[in-house]
C-alpha cells in the first residue's frame, strides 16, 4: 500500500491468505519432519528469534535492525524491478537474487523473516518463546516495507510521461542572466 500499487480494500484478505498459507506450509513441513526419529519442534523448526533463540545469539536490537533493513531493501528491489520502466522479463532475477542475499545475511541473525506470515506459521508450531517473540517479526518487516514504499513513491519513482520533443528550443534557451 505504501508503494501505491496495492488497493487498501484487498489488504485484510491478503494478510489472512498469507497467514493461512504459512500455517498450512509449516504444517506440511512439521508432518515431514516429524517422520524422523528424534525430531523436536522445540529445537527451533526454523522459527525466527533473537537473543537465546537467534542462530548466532544476536540481541533483540540487532535482530530488529537486521529485519527492518532487510525488509526495506527487499521491498525497494521489488518496487524498482517491477516499475513500468524496468526491463521487461528481468524482475524475477533481481528479486530472486535480492531475496537470496537477504537470507545469506539474516539467517545467522534471526533465521530470516522479511514476511510476517512466514514467521507466524512456524511460531505457532513451536509455541512458547517463538510466539512471545513474534511481535518483532511483524513489526520490523511491516515498518521496513512501509518505509521502502514511502521512499520509492516520494523520491525514487519517476513520472512515466515522456518529455515533449518538438525540435524547438525551450523558453530559456539563449537567455543569459
BAFI-3210 file (N, C-alpha, C; in Angstrom, 3 decimals, decimal comma, padded with zeros to 6 digits):
// residues 177
n [1|2|3|4|5|6|7|8|9|10|11|12|13|14|15|16|17|18|19|20|21|22|23|24|25|26|27|28|29|30|31|32|33|34|35|36|37|38|39|40|41|42|43|44|45|46|47|48|49|50|51|52|53|54|55|56|57|58|59|60|61|62|63|64|65|66|67|68|69|70|71|72|73|74|75|76|77|78|79|80|81|82|83|84|85|86|87|88|89|90|91|92|93|94|95|96|97|98|99|100|101|102|103|104|105|106|107|108|109|110|111|112|113|114|115|116|117|118|119|120|121|122|123|124|125|126|127|128|129|130|131|132|133|134|135|136|137|138|139|140|141|142|143|144|145|146|147|148|149|150|151|152|153|154|155|156|157|158|159|160|161|162|163|164|165|166|167|168|169|170|171|172|173|174|175|176|177]
n.u [000,822|001,935|003,645|001,981|000,766|-001,059|-004,338|-006,109|-008,441|-008,007|-006,226|-006,765|-007,909|-005,671|-003,644|-004,793|-004,921|-002,179|-001,248|-002,742|-001,773|000,912|000,675|-000,403|001,717|003,804|002,668|002,788|005,564|006,112|004,780|006,326|008,910|008,413|008,392|010,869|012,972|013,574|012,964|012,402|010,279|010,700|013,321|013,626|012,628|012,882|011,877|011,664|013,900|015,419|018,140|018,628|017,419|018,221|019,993|022,718|022,995|022,282|021,308|018,081|017,883|019,771|018,630|016,191|017,035|018,313|016,165|014,434|016,003|016,642|014,076|013,278|015,186|014,622|011,924|012,301|013,852|011,960|009,962|011,410|012,275|009,903|008,810|007,247|009,117|011,218|013,303|011,516|010,717|012,873|012,518|012,127|014,685|016,196|014,694|014,800|017,595|018,035|016,475|017,840|020,275|019,353|018,619|021,118|022,437|020,742|019,892|021,762|021,292|018,493|017,093|015,786|013,062|011,420|008,852|005,891|003,909|005,347|006,836|004,890|003,659|005,641|006,101|003,705|003,690|005,970|005,464|005,374|008,334|008,700|006,236|006,028|008,083|007,230|006,027|008,032|008,717|006,631|006,433|009,001|009,352|006,988|007,270|009,743|009,082|007,019|008,406|010,165|008,315|007,225|009,539|010,209|007,956|007,849|010,397|012,052|010,537|009,756|008,100|006,122|005,485|006,666|009,011|008,056|009,083|009,967|011,710|012,225|013,864|013,760|011,986|013,931|016,297|019,189|018,912|020,608|021,752]
n.v [-001,186|001,257|001,707|002,391|000,622|-001,286|-001,850|-000,695|-002,023|-004,683|-005,494|-006,775|-009,378|-010,308|-010,450|-012,345|-014,575|-014,969|-015,632|-017,947|-019,604|-019,767|-021,112|-023,553|-024,370|-024,582|-026,612|-028,763|-029,041|-029,673|-032,139|-033,706|-033,470|-034,561|-037,187|-038,204|-039,943|-038,696|-036,080|-032,765|-030,288|-028,127|-027,530|-025,507|-025,372|-023,691|-021,308|-017,794|-015,809|-014,003|-013,058|-015,655|-017,329|-016,709|-017,786|-017,063|-015,905|-013,198|-009,958|-008,539|-005,936|-005,908|-007,849|-006,618|-004,340|-005,664|-007,147|-005,033|-003,480|-005,405|-006,054|-003,534|-003,080|-005,274|-004,838|-002,429|-003,281|-004,967|-003,088|-001,411|-003,239|-004,024|-001,798|000,243|001,202|-000,517|-003,098|-005,436|-008,705|-009,281|-008,929|-011,068|-012,150|-010,106|-009,833|-012,440|-012,780|-010,721|-011,631|-013,982|-012,889|-011,436|-013,589|-014,866|-012,957|-012,589|-015,064|-016,122|-014,265|-013,983|-016,138|-015,308|-013,432|-011,266|-011,405|-011,350|-013,388|-015,699|-015,948|-016,429|-018,962|-021,150|-020,291|-020,770|-023,527|-024,074|-022,647|-021,146|-019,443|-018,683|-017,661|-015,579|-013,902|-013,191|-010,712|-008,908|-009,833|-009,198|-006,428|-005,302|-006,164|-005,050|-002,321|-001,769|-002,412|-000,546|001,883|001,644|001,675|004,269|005,845|005,051|005,837|008,612|009,661|008,084|007,023|007,818|010,140|008,778|009,939|011,034|013,570|016,375|016,444|018,707|019,771|022,395|025,098|025,441|027,745|029,066|028,902|030,354|032,574|034,658|035,307]
n.w [000,000|000,792|-001,266|-003,277|-005,045|-004,342|-003,691|-000,838|-000,026|-000,451|001,440|004,039|003,249|001,866|003,844|005,602|003,887|003,363|005,958|006,534|004,478|005,282|007,720|006,883|005,218|007,136|008,605|006,796|006,568|009,252|009,392|007,636|008,837|011,365|010,837|011,183|013,364|016,590|016,071|017,133|017,740|019,363|019,041|017,339|014,601|012,404|013,306|013,813|015,738|018,501|020,700|022,951|021,153|018,657|015,808|015,780|018,250|018,453|019,684|020,656|019,670|017,559|015,934|015,324|013,859|011,726|010,520|009,851|008,060|006,080|005,136|004,208|002,127|000,458|-000,335|-001,667|-003,852|-005,097|-005,808|-007,543|-009,532|-010,648|-011,724|-014,232|-016,067|-015,835|-017,224|-019,117|-018,097|-016,454|-013,773|-011,980|-011,756|-010,488|-008,121|-007,045|-006,657|-004,828|-002,671|-002,059|-001,172|001,056|002,697|003,045|004,561|006,817|007,949|009,876|011,881|012,576|011,525|009,335|008,471|007,059|006,189|007,704|007,801|007,122|009,413|011,308|010,843|011,499|014,184|015,522|015,669|017,154|019,481|022,816|023,426|020,732|019,904|021,739|020,847|018,387|017,812|017,005|014,522|013,028|013,336|012,425|009,610|008,496|009,063|007,810|005,137|004,676|004,961|002,797|000,701|000,955|000,552|-002,062|-003,508|-003,036|-003,594|-005,346|-007,487|-010,775|-012,953|-015,491|-017,874|-020,974|-021,894|-023,918|-027,198|-029,458|-031,217|-031,168|-029,521|-025,935|-023,712|-022,173|-023,518|-024,764|-023,211|-021,139|-017,895]
ca.u [000,000|002,779|004,251|000,958|000,393|-001,942|-005,541|-006,337|-009,573|-007,531|-005,208|-007,167|-007,928|-004,299|-002,953|-005,391|-004,478|-000,755|-001,079|-003,270|-000,800|002,104|000,345|-000,505|003,078|004,518|002,086|003,354|006,954|006,052|004,392|007,502|009,985|008,054|008,600|012,239|013,185|014,305|012,540|011,937|009,806|011,253|014,697|013,617|011,677|013,082|011,172|012,505|014,151|016,540|018,691|018,951|016,770|018,873|021,014|024,045|022,957|022,170|020,376|016,818|018,135|020,441|017,637|015,230|017,688|018,517|014,882|013,919|016,823|016,481|012,738|013,339|015,935|013,927|010,760|012,833|014,213|010,714|009,320|012,223|012,312|008,577|008,375|006,905|010,308|012,220|013,308|010,505|011,196|014,032|012,169|012,343|016,118|016,581|014,004|015,350|018,951|017,911|015,981|018,945|021,206|018,692|018,730|022,524|022,784|019,928|019,672|022,509|020,832|017,117|016,503|015,154|011,621|011,025|007,456|005,248|003,206|006,374|007,227|003,755|003,451|006,493|005,962|002,540|004,042|006,973|004,803|006,220|009,223|008,527|005,042|006,348|008,962|006,614|005,707|009,099|008,761|005,551|006,761|010,156|009,093|005,950|007,848|010,746|008,381|006,307|009,408|010,624|007,233|007,144|010,731|010,110|006,859|008,076|011,710|012,687|009,666|009,751|006,930|006,238|005,238|007,881|009,038|007,679|010,220|009,403|012,755|012,361|014,498|012,877|011,847|015,085|017,486|019,735|018,727|021,748|021,486]
ca.v [000,000|002,452|001,886|002,887|-000,366|-002,301|-001,201|-000,971|-002,928|-006,068|-005,740|-007,794|-010,723|-010,685|-010,848|-013,602|-015,628|-015,215|-016,320|-019,317|-020,333|-020,023|-022,149|-024,817|-024,732|-025,053|-027,912|-029,776|-029,256|-030,395|-033,521|-034,374|-033,520|-035,444|-038,564|-038,601|-040,244|-037,674|-034,718|-031,968|-028,991|-027,105|-027,243|-024,298|-025,510|-022,511|-020,143|-016,616|-015,474|-013,154|-013,457|-017,083|-018,048|-016,303|-018,782|-016,572|-015,271|-011,743|-009,288|-008,081|-004,714|-006,296|-008,554|-005,621|-003,569|-006,573|-007,425|-003,793|-003,119|-006,425|-005,874|-002,273|-003,270|-006,229|-004,165|-001,449|-004,027|-005,396|-001,930|-000,976|-004,263|-004,171|-000,490|000,226|001,489|-001,568|-004,027|-006,492|-010,080|-009,452|-008,679|-012,285|-012,316|-009,129|-010,151|-013,693|-012,546|-009,906|-012,480|-014,865|-012,087|-011,182|-014,803|-015,085|-012,004|-012,607|-016,379|-016,242|-013,301|-014,233|-017,187|-014,549|-013,293|-010,340|-011,677|-011,729|-014,668|-016,741|-016,085|-016,886|-020,408|-021,937|-019,881|-021,432|-024,923|-024,090|-022,132|-020,534|-018,331|-018,247|-016,813|-014,372|-013,044|-012,974|-009,293|-008,226|-010,318|-008,464|-005,006|-004,914|-006,240|-004,105|-000,982|-001,690|-002,376|000,733|002,927|001,487|002,128|005,726|006,373|004,804|006,634|010,057|010,104|007,300|006,775|008,931|010,318|007,951|010,692|011,425|014,998|016,735|016,716|019,469|020,240|023,831|025,374|025,782|029,182|029,682|028,691|031,592|033,648|034,680|036,206]
ca.w [000,000|000,877|-002,583|-004,186|-006,061|-003,774|-003,140|000,574|000,215|-000,540|002,453|005,030|002,661|001,515|005,073|006,067|002,958|003,615|007,245|006,366|003,663|006,086|008,709|006,135|004,824|008,325|008,948|005,880|006,984|010,520|009,094|007,064|009,829|012,481|010,409|011,501|014,777|017,331|015,710|018,269|017,262|020,244|018,636|016,535|013,495|011,557|013,849|013,942|017,125|018,889|021,998|023,040|020,059|017,413|015,459|016,144|019,558|018,315|020,592|020,098|018,905|016,313|015,118|014,851|012,789|010,595|009,857|009,286|006,890|005,034|004,566|003,476|000,880|-000,405|-000,920|-002,610|-005,063|-005,741|-006,426|-008,678|-010,581|-011,256|-012,222|-015,661|-016,878|-015,658|-018,354|-019,021|-018,040|-015,587|-012,373|-011,201|-011,489|-009,465|-006,869|-006,538|-006,144|-003,616|-001,587|-001,673|-000,382|002,336|003,506|003,413|005,612|008,039|008,586|011,140|012,878|013,049|010,695|008,249|008,348|005,988|005,866|008,967|007,694|007,165|010,814|012,107|010,676|012,393|015,586|016,109|015,944|018,226|020,683|023,842|023,098|019,345|019,869|022,507|020,057|017,072|017,607|016,280|013,146|012,360|013,364|011,603|008,168|008,079|009,110|006,740|003,852|004,555|004,718|001,411|-000,170|001,021|-000,115|-003,500|-004,073|-002,923|-004,048|-006,408|-008,630|-011,716|-013,802|-016,689|-019,094|-021,672|-022,202|-025,275|-028,073|-030,573|-032,112|-030,948|-028,230|-024,836|-023,467|-021,545|-024,320|-025,285|-022,242|-020,204|-016,772]
c.u [000,868|003,457|003,263|000,489|-000,622|-003,143|-005,803|-007,450|-009,161|-006,566|-005,595|-007,243|-006,527|-003,540|-003,481|-004,925|-003,016|-000,555|-001,597|-002,289|000,452|001,857|000,245|000,888|003,891|003,985|002,628|004,797|006,998|005,737|005,577|008,575|009,677|008,172|010,008|012,363|014,003|013,916|011,983|011,563|010,370|012,698|014,760|012,635|011,705|012,263|012,166|012,706|015,323|016,996|019,079|018,381|017,240|019,910|022,428|024,096|022,855|021,094|019,084|017,041|018,774|019,457|016,618|015,810|017,861|017,221|014,309|014,681|016,652|015,114|012,687|014,009|015,202|012,723|011,214|013,218|012,952|010,054|010,102|012,192|010,978|008,008|008,138|008,116|011,412|012,178|012,325|011,193|012,365|013,730|012,461|013,798|016,550|015,968|014,575|016,748|018,917|017,445|017,054|019,951|020,632|018,833|020,175|022,943|022,032|019,625|020,489|021,996|019,473|016,448|015,697|013,644|011,302|009,599|006,775|004,520|004,198|006,811|006,129|003,566|004,307|006,314|004,784|002,814|005,042|006,333|005,764|007,001|008,985|007,309|005,305|007,231|008,370|006,315|006,758|009,131|007,509|005,952|007,864|009,887|008,029|006,489|008,877|010,105|007,659|007,277|009,936|009,565|007,122|008,344|010,612|009,079|007,165|009,395|012,187|011,833|009,626|008,457|007,135|006,003|006,568|007,857|008,669|008,940|009,668|010,459|013,008|013,053|013,474|012,877|013,084|016,373|017,926|019,569|019,880|021,463|022,604]
c.v [001,252|002,742|002,341|001,898|-001,398|-001,612|-001,650|-001,958|-004,403|-006,443|-006,858|-009,190|-011,219|-011,187|-012,186|-014,766|-015,987|-016,020|-017,751|-020,163|-020,690|-021,107|-023,511|-025,293|-025,260|-026,409|-029,035|-030,081|-030,014|-031,878|-034,313|-034,554|-034,474|-036,916|-039,060|-038,834|-039,133|-036,243|-034,015|-030,579|-027,859|-026,751|-026,059|-024,320|-024,301|-021,309|-018,997|-016,293|-014,538|-013,598|-014,924|-017,885|-017,587|-017,362|-018,359|-015,869|-013,756|-011,172|-008,916|-006,850|-005,033|-006,986|-007,585|-004,808|-004,439|-006,795|-006,175|-003,435|-004,129|-006,293|-004,615|-002,480|-004,213|-005,574|-003,116|-002,125|-004,459|-004,227|-001,443|-001,955|-004,429|-002,845|-000,580|000,502|000,451|-002,503|-005,177|-007,855|-010,315|-009,263|-009,890|-012,510|-011,377|-009,482|-011,423|-013,534|-011,713|-010,758|-013,463|-014,114|-011,779|-012,403|-015,066|-014,172|-012,295|-013,977|-016,501|-015,326|-013,697|-015,463|-016,594|-014,595|-012,565|-010,589|-012,156|-013,075|-015,822|-016,987|-016,714|-018,395|-021,247|-021,580|-020,576|-022,898|-025,031|-023,653|-021,381|-019,325|-017,803|-017,333|-015,508|-013,400|-012,667|-011,509|-008,594|-008,613|-009,932|-006,996|-004,642|-005,038|-005,253|-002,676|-000,798|-001,598|-001,065|001,874|002,852|001,991|003,640|006,358|006,213|005,728|008,135|010,531|009,381|007,084|008,018|008,955|009,513|008,723|011,136|012,929|015,235|017,066|017,404|019,871|021,721|024,049|025,769|027,279|029,830|029,495|030,047|032,771|033,571|035,682|037,174]
c.w [000,000|-000,456|-003,632|-005,230|-005,584|-003,162|-001,693|000,840|000,145|000,574|003,426|004,410|002,289|002,739|005,576|005,189|003,185|004,905|007,158|005,567|004,443|007,130|008,029|005,724|005,990|008,767|008,076|006,277|008,306|010,287|008,533|008,126|010,971|012,104|010,666|012,996|015,420|016,976|016,936|017,773|018,112|019,902|017,687|015,396|012,556|012,032|013,973|015,405|017,302|020,269|021,973|021,874|018,679|017,063|015,865|017,484|019,511|019,235|019,869|019,222|017,556|015,374|014,532|013,697|011,548|009,827|009,186|008,008|005,764|004,352|003,708|002,115|-000,073|-001,086|-001,938|-003,929|-005,811|-006,459|-007,649|-009,832|-011,293|-011,745|-013,732|-016,554|-016,707|-016,864|-018,126|-018,985|-017,107|-014,109|-011,501|-010,848|-010,372|-008,115|-006,247|-005,957|-004,867|-002,434|-001,121|-000,796|000,997|003,244|003,944|004,567|006,907|008,638|009,870|012,255|013,451|012,432|009,543|008,268|007,052|005,488|007,150|008,916|007,793|008,607|011,657|012,026|011,605|013,872|016,257|016,419|017,090|019,540|021,583|023,370|021,699|019,198|020,622|021,722|018,699|016,783|016,755|014,804|012,368|012,246|012,357|010,104|007,691|008,061|007,992|005,368|003,630|004,276|003,285|000,434|-000,203|000,301|-001,627|-004,144|-004,069|-003,516|-005,306|-007,648|-009,507|-012,506|-015,086|-017,976|-019,686|-021,916|-023,664|-026,057|-029,316|-031,591|-031,964|-029,604|-027,181|-024,583|-022,858|-022,323|-024,891|-024,349|-021,252|-019,103|-016,565]
res [x|x|x|x|x|x|x|x|x|x|x|x|x|x|x|x|x|x|x|x|x|x|x|x|x|x|x|x|x|x|x|x|x|x|x|x|x|x|x|x|x|x|x|x|x|x|x|x|x|x|x|x|x|x|x|x|x|x|x|x|x|x|x|x|x|x|x|x|x|x|x|x|x|x|x|x|x|x|x|x|x|x|x|x|x|x|x|x|x|x|x|x|x|x|x|x|x|x|x|x|x|x|x|x|x|x|x|x|x|x|x|x|x|x|x|x|x|x|x|x|x|x|x|x|x|x|x|x|x|x|x|x|x|x|x|x|x|x|x|x|x|x|x|x|x|x|x|x|x|x|x|x|x|x|x|x|x|x|x|x|x|x|x|x|x|x|x|x|x|x|x|x|x|x|x|x|x]
***
